[in-house]
Amino acid sequence: MTNDDTHLAFENSEVAGTGGGPRGALLRAPPPRARPRVAAPHPAARRAATPAAATHLAFATSDGAGRGGGPLGALLRAAAAGAVPLVAATDDSALGSSTPCSEYDVRDLLNHLFAVVVQFQALAAKGGADFSTTPDRLAEPDWRERFAVETGKLVEAWAAPGAEEGTSGAMGMPARTVGAMALLDLTVHAWDLARATGREFEPDPEVVAGLVDEVEEMAPMARKMNVFGDAVELQAGASVFERLLATTGRDPRVRPTD
């Protein structure tokens, strides 16, 4: 959310490093090719500006989902169990494909997600993070294995005693909120990757439940900073995860085209 994407990286904050836009003001990372990207939905997505009341995820009465809040380490472990196999099975031939993130292709998306799992390890330990640049880790032949290793380190970092307590980053954000940003990226970008490569992805229901309240609270500021796109209007009967995607500005009904 940053100006770039779902990974709230308040860029002018230490949490996001030195940068300038909203994810930097919430947490962000420019793509390796220096293409400014707004973590917004695919251009063809049909968006609808909705009043604050309508923007509310209102999941408490939907699909039985209420307030979620398990330990971040456990939620990240569950999210990683879904994301890591998707990344590992991504063929090199798909790296140039477009994604629901309007200015990221698959390669950019994976490099961004790689940066998230690495930088948020430090944030779990109340250290600093630098999202000012995004290395092209996919240039390395073993990038799939390294992603799995770094994601495992991310899980362990947020499972460590005290990781969720206090604040993290230069802006002094609640550590739990900072960790939820990593959880959101790992979940939503896994969906982005699956959608871009013609695969299906359904996250663990506990992970979705753990994100509902966090995303709802992030949404107003995230939209104001162009971290989220406008909420997408969905028909009745949409799942909790589809509504969460719609809140970030993604249209779960649209598939990107090259």
Secondary structure, 3 states (H helix, E strand, C coil): CCCCCCCCEECCCCCCCCCCCHHHEEECCCCCCCCCCCCCCCCCCCCCCCCHHHHCCCHHHECCECCCCCCHHHHHHHHHHHHHHHHHCCCHHHCCCECCCCCCEHHHHHHHHHHHHHHHHHHHCCCCCCCCCCCCHHHCCCHHHHHHHHHHHHHHHHHCCCCCCCEECCCCEEHHHHHHHHHHHHHHHHHHHHHHCCCCCCCCHHHHHHHHHHHHHHHHHHHHCCCCCCCCCCCCCCCHHHHHHHHCCCCCCCCCCC
